[in-house]
Each structure stands twice: as C-alpha cells, then as structure tokens.
Amino acid sequence: MSPPASPSLLLLLPLLLPTAAGGVGLSAGQPANYASAEMSQNGKYDECDLVMTLSAADRCAFVKNTSDCTMEDGFINYLSLAFCLLPPNLTPLTITLCVIWLFFLFVILGLSASKFFCPNLSAISTSLHLTHNVAGVTFLALGNGAPDIFSAISAFSHPHTAGLAVGALFGAGIFVTTVVAGSVALVKPFAVATRPFLRDVIFYMAAVFWTFLMLYRGTTTLGETLGYLGLYVVYVLIVIISAYIYSRQKHLMNASVQNDAPITEFNSSDSSDDDIPILTHARIQQEYESETEYRPLLPYSESTSQILLSSLNPVDNRKWRSKSGCWRVLKVLKTPLEVLLLLCIPVVDPDKEDKNWRRPLNCLHLITAPLACVLTLQSGTYGVYMIQGQFPVWLLTLLLGLFLSAIVFCTTTNDRPPKYHTLFALLGFLVSAVLISAAASEVVSLLHMLGVVLSLSNTVLGLTLLAWGNSIGDCFSDITIARQGYPRMAISACFGGIIFNMLFGVGLGCLVQMVTTHSWGVQFESEGLLTWILAGSLGLSLVLSFVIVPMSRFHLGQTYGIFLLLFYFIFLLVALLTEFGVIRIV
C-alpha cells in the first residue's frame, strides 16, 4: 500500500487545474464574478481574500468550498474556526485568542531552538571535531536561524503564503540591521571589525539583490536556486579562508615578537571577530536563560525516580528568588511548555562532566521522541496512517520505542553515560527540527487567517508579526551581550546570521515547492508596491551602512544608532501607509 499523498501537493492541485469559469482553482458551483474580483487587490490570486466581502451567513460555506481557504500544513483550520465554529459577533474575541495562541507558538519556537535544537547541534559539531568557524557558519547558524528558516519553508509550500516568507525574511533583515544594530550602538559605542563587517555587508547585499531579481521576474529555476544556495557555500569558504589567514598571520607575528627584542603589538582590530561563531550569542543566551546547576559540597547518589523528577523541573529555586516579577510571570507561562519539550527531546551537553546523561529520562525519550515525530510530521498525516489498513504507525512506533528503552535501561547505569550517548544528540536534533517545523506551519496558517480576517496582505504580516516574533529573541540577547562588553560579537551576529536565514530560507523554500509540485521552477506572486518598498528599504539600509560606517572610521556611536532606529521607524510608517492605500502608484 502506497504512503499517503503529500498534503502540499493535494493543496496545489486545485490551483493547477483550469475551470470552466475561466478562473484559477474555482470550485464547482461558485459564481464567475469571484474570479474577476480575485485579482482586484494588488494582483494577488488568493480567492480566500473575498470571504470578508460576503455576508456573515455566507462566509462559512465559502470557506468550506474554496480551495484557497484550506491550509493543510497545520493542525488547525483557523479559517473554519473563525467563520464556522464561532458566531460572527465574537470575531474580536477570536482575533484576541488567536493572537495569544500566536504568542505561545513563538514561545514554542524560541524554546525549541534555544534550549534543544542549538545545544544538540553544538554537541554534534563538537563530536565531529569541527572548528569554531566551520561550526559557526554551518551547524550553529542553522540552529540560530531555525525559526526563520522553517517559517520560510512552510510559507513557500503554498504560493499564496509566499508573501509571508518574503515579508518575514526581508522584514527581519531590516529589523536586525537597524533596530538591533542601532540598539547595540546606543548601549555600547565601539569600533567594528573592518574586514568581517565589510564581508558580511557585501554578501548580504548580493543576497538581497539576487532575491530582488527573482521577485522582479516572478519566477526562479532549479539551477538558479542551486546557485542561490551556492552563494552561501562561497561565503562559508571565505570565512574559513580568512580565519586561516588571520590565525597564520597572528602566529607569525607572535613568533617574530619572541625573536625580536623590540616588542611589536599585533593589531587585530580588523579581524578579531573572524573566529567568533555566528551562534555565539545564542549560546550566551542559553547561559543566561538556562537554569544554573548547583551541586552540593558532598556527593550523593540520587535514585532513579529522583533523577527523573529533577530532570523534568525547569525552575531553579535560587534563580527564581533573584529574578524580577516579569521574569517570573514569563517563566510560569513557559514552564508547562518546557516540561512537555523536556519529555520529548533529549539534550546532550559535552561541556558537562556527565554529558547531561539522565538515564530514566533518556530512556523515556526513546519512547516519546519517535512518537512526537510521527504525530507531528506532515501535520499528523503519518501518525494516523494504517499499515495494510489494519496496524497504525503510531502503535508500531510505540512498541519499537518500548523495546529500545528497555534495552538501554537494562544495559546502562545512572552515573555514567554510555558510549553511544552522542546518538541522543542526533535524536534531539531531529525531534526539535520536526517540532519547530510543525510550530512554524501553525504560525503561517494562523497569520494567513489573520490576514484574511483583518484584510491585510501576507507581506505586511510577515514584516511585522512574523519578523518581530522570530527576531525579538536575537534583539534582547544581542543587547545583553553588548552590555556585557562584547559589542563586536553582537554586531557580528546581526549581519552574519541573517545571511544564512535569507539564502537558506528562500533557497530551501523554493526547492521544497519544486519537489512538492514536481516542477523545475517556482512562481512568485508579488503583492505590489509593498514588496518593492520592503526590498528597496533593506537594500538602502545596507548601502547606507556600507558607506557611513567606513566614513566614520568603523566607529559605531550613538548618532549612528539613532539614525538606524529612525530609518526603521520611517520604513515601517511607509510600509503601513502603503498597505492601507495612502501611498500607491498613480
């Protein structure tokens, strides 16, 4: 029996089939004037936008009979929830509840990435003996940009939500390079490292320009997408080569200092950030957010049940007493989610003496982790799949997990991790990636519903809610790092990480859509003037930084920080005025 068909492919089939009415993907029995009205807003071909033009009594039937209103990549059909399950007079309450749920989805994304995805990627890179530079621009950059990348891939899976990906990637780029970088300059004025800064800005400008060309043409091919991804490979090679040259020069200079009587100081002000991993700020964030481990003066052995209970407790009593009230409220909201994630995702920490080995919890992970993957992969499609029509996949996964868990529990001890403990890092990486992807799909589906209900374009939702949600963690962590006296590290993270996010977010998103639709190209649906304002603003901010920073002798002061914040405010104002029709092409 063949595996279930891809939901994304089923979702796109109605869009590919012409109809008798001459529209795109019209359902049988719908009036032909839907097709003409469908193109009325910014040239978009999303028929679901018309639901708000109907009466409240007709909206539920329209949502059920319109293919564009079906988002099969998520667990919940939010449009049916808004128009069918709840009465029209409760629409404000529906929007409020959806915004609260959106907040929790962003918390899930942040927790999964910072506490599970990133540490396991770090453990994998350590076990592979990768250098800091290679790990920083590959594994650790993937961990840092996981929410952005998975959100972009999920948005690109449906042509009508591709604007969310474009808005989020471009919007996050403007937010990080203006608000975050400007805040760092305001908090801690400093002299930026010259060569790494120029390298990152040049590559980011190239990525933005390439993306602009694809949006302008409205299409991209497989070869161009592979070349787009290849641009990041070139960036990685340049980072590695420049770091090697810098370390070699430093070694030769130190050797000459030892041989010569006059002591010559080696100036590394232009290269000292070459050996900083892109995800360094994410690891520091973990140190501030993760619970501090307090060991007793006298060693003692815990029982298996005590180890399990202490491993599932995300709250540290001493840290709780020293934190503010806002931190405690947020911690209370996050605790149930953290406990659920701790039950499903193993974490390996090579820096700890026991590698974070928790025998009862890790054995439990062999049961819960595969189940979590099966029940969340493709929005639970494979979880309900029946083998030969009789045996469910989830039950087979449960039995295999019980078998493996029993073997590991009987062959290991509480105080010493097994030799294969590193494999738990790979398991944790896979499970956290699946959960991040599932949460990202829910975010995209929810934002699509909010866009329909509030009559907002996907692009403006992407550059505001999605971009802010995915970037606010980086904002606080970078500012914290700057206050601790590491502004160069913070500014390096601002520009280095978003290069990976854009190239892989767009590149992998296009590849996934090509595989899903079995085509050799991807069509982009431009949302009109707002898309060009977004791309132009990001390009202009990079060009201005490329010009102003060298003219300031690479010193980022408070004046430059205020300029960046004003730039973002003006951009956001222009974007919103364009969205609401105040600014438009005559």
Order of alpha helices (4+ residues) and beta strands (2+ residues): alpha-alpha-alpha-alpha-alpha-alpha-alpha-alpha-alpha-alpha-beta-alpha-beta-alpha-alpha-alpha-alpha-alpha-alpha-beta-beta-alpha-alpha-alpha-alpha-alpha-beta-alpha-beta-alpha
